[in-house]
Amino acid sequence: MTRLLHAPVPLRGRTEAEAHVGMTCFKLGPPSLIGAELEFLVAHREDPSVRPSLGELAEALGEHSPHSISPLSPALPLPGGSAVTVEPGGQVELSSSPYPDAASLCSALVADVEVLGDRLAGRNLRPVTASADPRREPRRLLELPRYDAMEAFFDQVGPYGRLMMTNTAATQVAVDAGRAGGEVRARWALLHEAGPALVAAFACSPVLRGAPAGAWASQRMRTWLELDPRRTRGPGLGGGDPAAEYARWALDVPLLCVRSDGDSWSAPDGATFADWVDGRLDAVLPARPGVDDLELHLSTLFPPVRACGHLEVRYLDAQPDGQWRVPVAVLEALLSTPTVLDRARAIVAPTVGRWRDAARLGLADDPLRTAGAAVLALAADHTADPALAALVQHAAARTAEGAAPRGETR
C-alpha cells in the first residue's frame, strides 16, 4: 500500500470536492484583469543543439531562480512583476502579474523579457522564441516526482508526453472568468469556440524534433491532441454552469499521480479522483484525499482552457519576435463588450470544434483562414491601444494571406 506524504484533512465526498473546484477555479466578479505566461526554449549561443544544464540556468537567473532548480534562491520576481519558473526540459517561463489592460501588461512583460535575455546572455545563453524545438531530442532535466509520474503516465500513449514536456513552448493568456451566470458562460464559450480559428492564425511550429512523421502547422498543439484525451479535451460546452461542468469533469479524470513518501508518485491504474474521494480506493490508499491532493490533481489537467481562479488560454503557440503581444491584445478585445463577444462567436461559428484541423492544416484550410482573419480584424477594431491595434491589424492581414507568424514584427 502506498504511504501518503502527508495526512490530509479528508474531503467529505464528491459533493464537497466539486464545490471546492467550483469556488476556487471560477472566482467570480467584474472582469478587470489580464495576465500572460510566456515560455521560452533556451539554447547556448554558440551551439543551439546543446541543451543548457539546470546549473547553468540557475547561474544565469541568479536571485530569480525558482526553488525547483535552486532550493535556497529567494525566487524574486523580475522588475515587471513576472515570476520565473523552469519547465521539465529547461524551458524558462515568465508568469506575469495581473494588469488592468493589455497595454500595461505588455509594457511590463516586454521589460521582463529583456531582463531575461540579459540574464541568459551573461552565461552565454539565449531565449529562443520558437514553439517547438527543431534540433534537439526530447530530454527532461527536472527530476521531480511529479514529472517522473507524468513522464511514466504519458509514455503509455507514445512520445508526445516527453515532447510536450521538454521540446515545446506556448503563449498563454489569462483572463477573469466574469460575473456569475450568463457572462461567465459567454466568456467560457467564446474562449473555446474561437480556439480553432486562433490556433490556425497563430500556428508556427511545423517542425518538432522527435515527432512522428506527419505535416502539422502546429506540432506543439499536436502533442496535446495526441495525449490522454481524458485530461486534455476538457469538459466541452454543455451549455450549463461552466463551474459545475468543469468540477464534474475534473473529478472523473483518472489520477496521474498521488503524493507519497517514496520515490514513486504513481497512482492506481485507471482510478479517478472521484473514486478516491468516495472511498473506492481505501484498499490501496491509506487515507482519503484532502484539498492539497485535489489541487495537485487539478494541476495535472491540461484542457485548452484551464480554470484556475481565472481562465487560462493554453492553446496558442509561442510567438516569434515579440508577437506574443498580438494574442494578448486579441483576447482582451474580443472579451471587451458583450456586443464584440457575440460578433466574435458568430464569426467563428463555422469552425467550432475543429481543433485537430486547425493544428494540422492551419491557414491552409479556407474556413479556418477566413474565420481567423475576420476575428483578428474585429479585435483590431476594438483594441484600445493604437500600437497594439496596429500589430493586431498586421496579424489579421497576414492571416488573410495565409501566412504563418514570422519574426518580422517588433
Backbone torsions as a table, in degrees:
resi	resn	phi	psi	omega
1	MET	NA	134.3	177.7
2	THR	-64.6	135.6	174.0
3	ARG	-97.0	120.9	-177.7
4	LEU	-69.3	153.4	-177.7
5	LEU	-69.9	-24.0	-178.4
6	HIS	-147.0	168.4	177.1
7	ALA	-108.1	91.9	-173.7
8	PRO	-73.2	156.4	165.5
9	VAL	-74.8	113.5	-168.3
10	PRO	-70.6	145.4	169.0
11	LEU	-69.1	145.0	-175.1
12	ARG	-95.0	63.0	173.7
13	GLY	93.0	176.6	-173.3
14	ARG	-62.5	-39.4	-177.0
15	THR	-59.9	-44.7	179.1
16	GLU	-67.2	-39.0	179.3
17	ALA	-64.6	-44.2	178.2
18	GLU	-63.0	-39.3	178.9
19	ALA	-63.1	-39.0	177.9
20	HIS	-63.6	-44.3	179.0
21	VAL	-61.2	-46.8	-178.4
22	GLY	-60.5	-40.3	-177.6
23	MET	-76.0	-36.9	-174.6
24	THR	-89.6	-29.1	-177.4
25	CYS	-85.9	-21.7	178.0
26	PHE	-126.0	85.9	176.5
27	LYS	-82.6	120.5	-170.0
28	LEU	-97.0	149.2	178.6
29	GLY	159.9	170.5	179.6
30	PRO	-56.9	126.9	-179.3
31	PRO	-67.3	124.0	-175.3
32	SER	-143.6	-7.8	-172.4
33	LEU	-126.0	155.7	176.0
34	ILE	-143.0	145.7	178.4
35	GLY	-143.3	176.9	179.8
36	ALA	-153.7	154.5	172.0
37	GLU	-125.2	126.3	-179.3
38	LEU	-114.4	125.1	177.2
39	GLU	-105.4	139.7	-179.9
40	PHE	-129.8	128.8	162.6
41	LEU	-65.4	151.9	-179.3
42	VAL	-126.3	136.1	-177.5
43	ALA	-136.7	158.1	169.1
44	HIS	-71.4	142.1	-178.5
45	ARG	-63.9	-45.4	-176.4
46	GLU	-74.6	-34.8	-174.9
47	ASP	-137.6	91.7	-177.5
48	PRO	-66.4	-7.2	178.1
49	SER	-81.7	-8.6	-179.1
50	VAL	-96.5	127.1	178.9
51	ARG	-84.6	123.3	179.5
52	PRO	-60.7	150.1	177.1
53	SER	-80.2	165.0	176.3
54	LEU	-64.2	-33.6	177.1
55	GLY	-62.8	-42.1	178.1
56	GLU	-64.2	-40.3	177.9
57	LEU	-64.9	-41.3	179.6
58	ALA	-63.8	-40.4	177.6
59	GLU	-63.4	-41.1	-178.0
60	ALA	-69.1	-42.8	-175.5
61	LEU	-78.6	-22.6	176.0
62	GLY	56.6	-128.9	-176.1
63	GLU	-68.3	-6.6	176.6
64	HIS	-93.8	-2.7	-178.8
65	SER	-61.6	136.4	175.0
66	PRO	-73.2	160.0	-178.6
67	HIS	-64.1	-22.2	-178.5
68	SER	-63.6	-26.4	179.2
69	ILE	-116.2	-11.4	179.8
70	SER	-149.0	86.8	-171.3
71	PRO	-57.5	-27.4	-177.9
72	LEU	-94.4	2.9	-179.6
73	SER	-66.9	144.3	171.6
74	PRO	-70.9	-12.3	177.3
75	ALA	52.7	49.4	-178.5
76	LEU	-70.8	144.3	173.2
77	PRO	-69.7	159.8	174.6
78	LEU	-70.7	166.1	-173.9
79	PRO	-55.2	-32.3	178.8
80	GLY	-82.9	2.1	177.3
81	GLY	99.9	-0.5	-177.2
82	SER	-76.0	132.5	170.8
83	ALA	-82.9	145.5	-177.8
84	VAL	-108.5	128.9	171.9
85	THR	-129.8	164.9	178.4
86	VAL	-123.3	129.3	-178.3
87	GLU	-84.6	169.1	-172.2
88	PRO	-55.6	-33.5	-179.3
89	GLY	-93.4	10.6	-179.0
90	GLY	93.1	5.2	173.7
91	GLN	-65.3	143.1	176.3
92	VAL	-102.1	133.1	-179.6
93	GLU	-118.1	133.7	172.0
94	LEU	-105.4	121.7	177.3
95	SER	-108.7	111.6	-173.5
96	SER	-69.8	161.3	162.3
97	SER	-71.4	159.5	174.0
98	PRO	-76.1	142.9	-178.9
99	TYR	-129.0	158.9	-176.5
100	PRO	-75.0	-15.2	179.6
101	ASP	-156.9	164.2	-176.3
102	ALA	-64.9	-35.4	-177.6
103	ALA	-63.5	-46.5	179.9
104	SER	-70.0	-35.9	175.4
105	LEU	-60.7	-48.1	-177.6
106	CYS	-64.9	-38.8	178.7
107	SER	-60.1	-45.4	-179.6
108	ALA	-67.8	-41.4	-178.1
109	LEU	-69.9	-36.4	176.3
110	VAL	-58.3	-43.4	179.3
111	ALA	-63.9	-41.0	-179.1
112	ASP	-70.2	-36.0	175.7
113	VAL	-62.5	-38.3	178.3
114	GLU	-65.8	-41.8	177.2
115	VAL	-62.4	-43.2	178.1
116	LEU	-58.9	-45.9	179.5
117	GLY	-59.9	-41.3	179.0
118	ASP	-65.6	-41.0	179.3
119	ARG	-62.2	-47.4	-179.1
120	LEU	-66.1	-38.3	-179.8
121	ALA	-62.0	-29.7	178.4
122	GLY	-63.9	-18.6	176.4
123	ARG	-116.4	22.8	176.1
124	ASN	63.5	33.4	176.6
125	LEU	-117.3	167.1	176.9
126	ARG	-149.7	146.5	172.6
127	PRO	-76.0	141.8	-179.2
128	VAL	-111.7	120.7	-178.9
129	THR	-87.7	65.3	176.7
130	ALA	-128.5	147.4	-178.1
131	SER	-94.8	-8.1	175.6
132	ALA	-147.1	138.0	-177.2
133	ASP	-81.6	116.1	-177.7
134	PRO	-86.4	-9.2	-170.8
135	ARG	-110.8	-41.9	-165.6
136	ARG	-99.1	139.9	173.3
137	GLU	-65.3	147.8	179.2
138	PRO	-63.6	128.6	177.5
139	ARG	-148.2	125.4	-178.9
140	ARG	-85.6	135.4	178.8
141	LEU	-101.4	-41.2	-177.8
142	LEU	-76.8	120.4	179.1
143	GLU	-105.6	82.6	178.6
144	LEU	-122.4	148.7	-176.1
145	PRO	-55.3	-36.6	-179.8
146	ARG	-63.5	-44.5	-179.1
147	TYR	-73.4	-32.0	173.5
148	ASP	-59.1	-45.4	-179.3
149	ALA	-66.1	-40.5	178.5
150	MET	-61.6	-45.8	-178.3
151	GLU	-62.4	-45.2	-179.7
152	ALA	-64.1	-40.1	-179.4
153	PHE	-65.4	-48.7	-175.8
154	PHE	-74.5	-23.3	176.7
155	ASP	-61.5	-21.0	179.7
156	GLN	-69.8	-18.5	-178.0
157	VAL	-114.3	12.7	175.4
158	GLY	118.7	-165.7	-172.4
159	PRO	-83.3	-4.2	-167.9
160	TYR	-70.1	-30.3	178.6
161	GLY	-63.9	-47.7	178.5
162	ARG	-64.0	-39.5	178.7
163	LEU	-62.4	-47.4	179.9
164	MET	-60.1	-44.6	-174.2
165	MET	-69.7	-32.0	-168.2
166	THR	-117.1	-21.4	-169.0
167	ASN	-126.2	17.3	179.4
168	THR	-131.2	161.6	178.9
169	ALA	-146.8	148.4	-175.4
170	ALA	-131.8	162.0	164.0
171	THR	-106.8	119.9	-179.1
172	GLN	-115.7	140.0	-178.9
173	VAL	-121.4	134.9	-177.9
174	ALA	-115.9	131.1	179.3
175	VAL	-133.4	158.7	177.5
176	ASP	-67.3	150.3	179.2
177	ALA	-71.6	-31.7	-178.8
178	GLY	106.2	-176.8	177.3
179	ARG	-73.3	173.9	178.9
180	ALA	-67.3	161.9	170.9
181	GLY	80.9	-136.5	-170.9
182	GLY	-62.3	-32.7	-179.2
183	GLU	-64.4	-43.7	178.9
184	VAL	-63.8	-43.4	179.8
185	ARG	-61.8	-40.9	-178.0
186	ALA	-68.5	-42.9	179.9
187	ARG	-66.5	-43.9	177.5
188	TRP	-59.3	-44.8	-179.1
189	ALA	-65.2	-45.3	-178.7
190	LEU	-60.1	-43.8	-178.3
191	LEU	-62.0	-32.8	176.8
192	HIS	-81.1	-46.7	-174.7
193	GLU	-64.9	-35.4	178.4
194	ALA	-79.2	-9.9	-173.9
195	GLY	-54.5	-53.7	-179.1
196	PRO	-58.7	-42.9	179.4
197	ALA	-63.1	-38.9	-179.8
198	LEU	-75.1	-36.1	173.9
199	VAL	-56.8	-46.4	-179.5
200	ALA	-65.3	-43.3	-176.8
201	ALA	-64.3	-32.4	-175.2
202	PHE	-109.9	9.4	-180.0
203	ALA	-67.4	126.7	-179.4
204	CYS	-152.8	38.4	179.8
205	SER	-133.6	65.3	-177.9
206	PRO	-75.0	-15.3	-176.9
207	VAL	-125.7	126.9	177.5
208	LEU	-138.7	114.5	-179.6
209	ARG	-61.7	130.0	178.2
210	GLY	94.6	-7.7	179.8
211	ALA	-77.2	143.8	173.8
212	PRO	-58.2	158.2	-177.2
213	ALA	-58.6	145.9	178.9
214	GLY	147.8	139.1	-179.6
215	ALA	-90.8	119.5	179.7
216	TRP	-134.7	136.9	175.4
217	ALA	-68.2	-35.0	176.8
218	SER	-126.7	93.0	174.8
219	GLN	-65.3	-30.1	177.2
220	ARG	-61.8	-48.7	179.3
221	MET	-66.5	-31.1	176.8
222	ARG	-57.6	-41.2	-178.7
223	THR	-59.3	-37.9	179.2
224	TRP	-71.3	-40.0	-178.0
225	LEU	-67.9	-26.3	-178.2
226	GLU	-92.1	-4.7	177.4
227	LEU	-80.0	-175.0	179.3
228	ASP	-55.0	106.2	-176.0
229	PRO	-65.4	-19.6	-179.8
230	ARG	-63.7	-28.8	-178.7
231	ARG	-111.4	-3.7	-178.5
232	THR	-110.5	-18.5	-179.1
233	ARG	-81.6	-27.0	-177.1
234	GLY	79.7	-178.2	-175.2
235	PRO	-79.2	-7.2	-176.9
236	GLY	76.9	-169.5	-178.0
237	LEU	-115.0	88.4	-178.4
238	GLY	-79.7	-14.3	-180.0
239	GLY	88.7	-6.4	178.0
240	GLY	-94.9	-151.2	179.4
241	ASP	-73.4	115.8	-177.7
242	PRO	-58.1	-36.4	-178.4
243	ALA	-64.3	-44.0	-179.7
244	ALA	-67.6	-41.3	179.5
245	GLU	-66.1	-39.4	179.0
246	TYR	-65.4	-41.8	-179.2
247	ALA	-63.9	-43.6	179.2
248	ARG	-62.9	-44.3	179.2
249	TRP	-60.9	-47.2	-175.3
250	ALA	-59.3	-40.5	-177.0
251	LEU	-73.3	-19.2	-179.9
252	ASP	-96.1	2.2	175.3
253	VAL	-81.5	134.9	179.4
254	PRO	-57.9	144.6	175.9
255	LEU	-63.0	136.0	174.9
256	LEU	-94.7	-36.9	180.0
257	CYS	-154.7	158.3	176.3
258	VAL	-133.1	125.7	178.7
259	ARG	-58.8	136.6	175.6
260	SER	-145.8	172.0	179.6
261	ASP	-88.4	6.5	177.2
262	GLY	-102.7	-173.7	-179.9
263	ASP	-75.1	-24.7	-175.7
264	SER	-102.9	129.0	174.2
265	TRP	-106.1	28.1	-177.9
266	SER	-65.3	155.2	-178.4
267	ALA	-113.5	157.0	175.5
268	PRO	-56.1	132.6	-172.8
269	ASP	-59.4	124.8	174.7
270	GLY	78.4	-4.9	-177.1
271	ALA	-77.5	141.4	179.4
272	THR	-100.6	167.5	175.3
273	PHE	-63.6	-35.3	177.4
274	ALA	-60.7	-40.2	176.1
275	ASP	-57.6	-43.9	-176.3
276	TRP	-67.9	-49.0	-173.9
277	VAL	-70.4	-24.9	179.3
278	ASP	-93.8	6.5	171.2
279	GLY	91.4	4.4	-178.1
280	ARG	-77.0	-5.0	176.9
281	LEU	-111.4	15.3	-176.7
282	ASP	-59.7	-26.7	-178.4
283	ALA	-76.1	-19.2	-176.1
284	VAL	-118.7	-18.9	175.7
285	LEU	-120.4	134.1	-169.1
286	PRO	-76.0	-15.1	-179.0
287	ALA	-146.4	152.3	176.7
288	ARG	-79.6	159.2	-170.1
289	PRO	-75.4	152.1	172.4
290	GLY	-109.1	-171.5	-177.9
291	VAL	-61.0	-40.1	179.6
292	ASP	-60.8	-38.6	178.3
293	ASP	-66.8	-38.7	178.0
294	LEU	-66.1	-40.7	178.3
295	GLU	-62.8	-40.1	176.4
296	LEU	-62.1	-44.6	179.6
297	HIS	-60.5	-44.2	-179.8
298	LEU	-61.0	-32.5	-179.9
299	SER	-72.6	-11.6	178.0
300	THR	-98.7	11.0	176.4
301	LEU	-101.1	134.7	-172.6
302	PHE	-131.8	57.5	177.7
303	PRO	-72.8	166.3	178.6
304	PRO	-57.3	-36.5	174.2
305	VAL	-124.7	116.3	-177.6
306	ARG	-102.3	132.9	176.9
307	ALA	-92.6	119.8	-179.9
308	CYS	-144.5	51.8	-172.2
309	GLY	95.6	-58.9	168.8
310	HIS	-102.5	-178.6	178.0
311	LEU	-105.6	123.2	-173.4
312	GLU	-107.6	111.1	178.6
313	VAL	-81.9	116.4	-168.4
314	ARG	-113.6	5.9	-167.7
315	TYR	-99.7	9.0	-174.8
316	LEU	-102.7	135.4	173.8
317	ASP	-61.5	147.9	167.8
318	ALA	-57.9	136.8	-172.9
319	GLN	-100.8	145.6	-176.8
320	PRO	-76.8	149.0	162.4
321	ASP	54.9	46.4	176.6
322	GLY	78.3	3.5	-177.4
323	GLN	-76.5	0.7	171.9
324	TRP	-58.4	-21.4	178.2
325	ARG	-63.3	-27.0	-176.3
326	VAL	-66.2	-55.2	179.3
327	PRO	-62.9	-30.3	174.9
328	VAL	-59.7	-50.3	-179.7
329	ALA	-65.6	-39.0	-178.5
330	VAL	-61.1	-49.1	-176.5
331	LEU	-67.8	-36.8	175.2
332	GLU	-60.5	-45.6	-177.0
333	ALA	-65.8	-44.1	-176.3
334	LEU	-65.9	-24.6	179.9
335	LEU	-99.0	7.4	-168.3
336	SER	-70.1	-37.2	179.3
337	THR	-143.1	157.0	176.7
338	PRO	-58.5	-34.4	-179.2
339	THR	-66.2	-46.2	178.8
340	VAL	-63.9	-42.5	179.8
341	LEU	-59.4	-45.6	179.9
342	ASP	-64.3	-39.8	178.0
343	ARG	-63.8	-39.6	178.5
344	ALA	-63.4	-42.0	179.8
345	ARG	-63.1	-37.5	178.3
346	ALA	-66.9	-39.2	-179.4
347	ILE	-62.6	-44.0	-172.9
348	VAL	-89.3	-1.2	-175.4
349	ALA	-52.8	-39.0	-179.4
350	PRO	-67.4	-13.8	-175.5
351	THR	-113.5	6.6	-178.0
352	VAL	-58.7	132.7	176.6
353	GLY	83.1	-1.6	-175.4
354	ARG	-90.8	51.0	-177.3
355	TRP	-61.8	-46.6	-175.0
356	ARG	-67.2	-42.4	177.3
357	ASP	-61.7	-39.2	-179.4
358	ALA	-62.9	-44.2	-179.0
359	ALA	-71.3	-34.6	-175.6
360	ARG	-83.0	-47.5	-172.4
361	LEU	-96.6	-28.1	-178.2
362	GLY	57.9	-136.3	-176.1
363	LEU	-78.9	-0.1	173.0
364	ALA	-72.1	-15.3	177.7
365	ASP	-88.9	121.9	-173.5
366	ASP	-59.5	-51.5	-180.0
367	PRO	-61.4	-38.4	178.3
368	LEU	-66.6	-41.4	178.2
369	ARG	-64.1	-44.4	-179.1
370	THR	-62.9	-46.6	-180.0
371	ALA	-66.1	-42.3	179.6
372	GLY	-60.9	-47.0	-179.0
373	ALA	-64.4	-42.0	-177.4
374	ALA	-68.6	-39.9	-178.7
375	VAL	-73.1	-30.5	174.0
376	LEU	-70.0	-38.0	176.8
377	ALA	-63.9	-41.0	175.3
378	LEU	-59.5	-44.9	179.2
379	ALA	-62.3	-41.1	179.1
380	ALA	-59.4	-39.4	-179.4
381	ASP	-67.6	-18.7	-176.5
382	HIS	-121.9	21.4	173.3
383	THR	-90.8	120.5	-171.2
384	ALA	-70.7	-37.9	-176.8
385	ASP	-80.3	124.1	-175.9
386	PRO	-59.9	-39.7	-178.8
387	ALA	-66.0	-42.4	177.9
388	LEU	-68.5	-37.6	178.1
389	ALA	-59.7	-39.0	178.8
390	ALA	-65.0	-39.6	177.8
391	LEU	-64.5	-41.9	180.0
392	VAL	-66.8	-39.9	178.3
393	GLN	-63.3	-40.2	176.1
394	HIS	-59.9	-42.6	179.5
395	ALA	-66.4	-36.2	177.5
396	ALA	-63.1	-43.7	179.0
397	ALA	-65.9	-41.8	178.2
398	ARG	-62.0	-41.5	179.0
399	THR	-65.0	-42.8	178.8
400	ALA	-59.6	-31.5	178.5
401	GLU	-81.9	-6.6	-180.0
402	GLY	80.2	21.9	-177.8
403	ALA	-99.2	133.0	177.1
404	ALA	-72.6	158.9	176.9
405	PRO	-57.5	136.8	175.4
406	ARG	-129.9	170.0	-176.8
407	GLY	-82.9	49.4	-178.1
408	GLU	-105.2	-13.4	-174.0
409	THR	-104.5	126.0	-179.7
410	ARG	-122.4	NA	NA
